[in-house]
């Protein structure tokens, strides 16, 4: 079975540009999570969805960040405009339903110059 | 905010040695999970402990949940180079819907 799929795997962009990260959860999973990982702050939860509905976005750092889940098989995390401090690895994870175990994708390494 | 502190942050040992990694909090968690993350990949779940005092074994890895469900430890016996990676603990809140991750222990096992 395919795991969580994320694209792109690597993204390099200039400050001020819009960045869109994509995630396809495991088929049949009802919950989806977006995390950000940096050396300084570790792994932080940004937002999570249950049945395509955003439940908690308290981890989203600023209004520059937004996330959508238009259907059960696709989610996006958008940063507009991007800043160098947004550089990190962004992970998407899905679970069958709350509070079952989460399965992580391979991550998107974002570099904002 | 529930915080998890992991120690040590970095550990470099020789193949065959034993080691213990700690995960501590002042908060109570409904359950606690351990993940291993390798470079360029996402964290992979190793184990979930639920009951205070619970001990689980996964081959050479032994996981223990503290009696008060505030802390946990991971012990590796006879470490191998394949054990190299970032070990993360994560506590689940009482509502059961969110995980809080510790800062991780970066382990390197030298052959």
Interface residues (C-beta under 8 A of the other chain):
Chain A: X4 X42 X43 X44 X45 X48 X50 X55 X56 X91 X93 X98 X99 X101 X102 X103 X104 X105 X106 X107
Chain B: X30 X33 X40 X41 X42 X43 X44 X45 X48 X88 X92 X96 X97 X98 X99 X100 X101 X102 X103 X104
